[in-house]
Structure formats: C-alpha cells, structure tokens
Amino acid sequence: MPYANGRRALTDLADANGSPLTTSELARIVGMSPTFIRNEIKTGQLRAITLGHGRKRVFRIPAPEALTYARKLGML
C-alpha cells in the first residue's frame, strides 16, 4: 500500500495488517526519538520482534502493537 510521500502517518496505523515498523518510523509517527522507542521496547512498554544479535540487533514493531502503543499514548 502506498503511503503519502512514501512515509507512514499516524492514520496508517489503523491498518493492523500492515508491515512491521522500524523504530525510526514509529518514533517519527509518535513524535519521539528512535532511542526512546528502543528504550520502551527494552523495558517492556512496547512489544517488538528482535532481529539479529549483539550490536547488529534491530527491532520491528508489528502494526497492531504500534496501534496499541499510539492509543496508550493518547494519540488515537
């Protein structure tokens, strides 16, 4: 599905079947930093899929989790 300007927006989170978001994508959508989002994942406030190991580890946030998180923040 094409997104406006090739970027996802807060309204795109309503599509719970969308592809997982990167920490940077979710950070931009909710107005936080990618570091803040990674800390939320590490403390269990946000669930994500971990890919890789050690320093190469990255997170992907499933669209339904991103939607739940945005609602928790009061953005939707």
TAQUI-V333730 format. One record per run of one state. SS is the DSSP state (~ for helix, > for strand, _ for the rest). FROM is the first residue (numbers start at 1). TO is the last residue. If there is no record, write none. Layout:
# TAQUI-V333730
ss & from & to
SS & FROM & TO
SS & FROM & TO
This chain:
# TAQUI-V333730
ss & from & to
_ & 1 & 3
~ & 4 & 6
_ & 7 & 9
~ & 10 & 14
_ & 15 & 20
> & 21 & 22
~ & 23 & 30
_ & 31 & 33
~ & 34 & 42
_ & 43 & 48
> & 49 & 51
_ & 52 & 53
~ & 54 & 56
_ & 57 & 57
> & 58 & 61
_ & 62 & 62
~ & 63 & 72
_ & 73 & 76
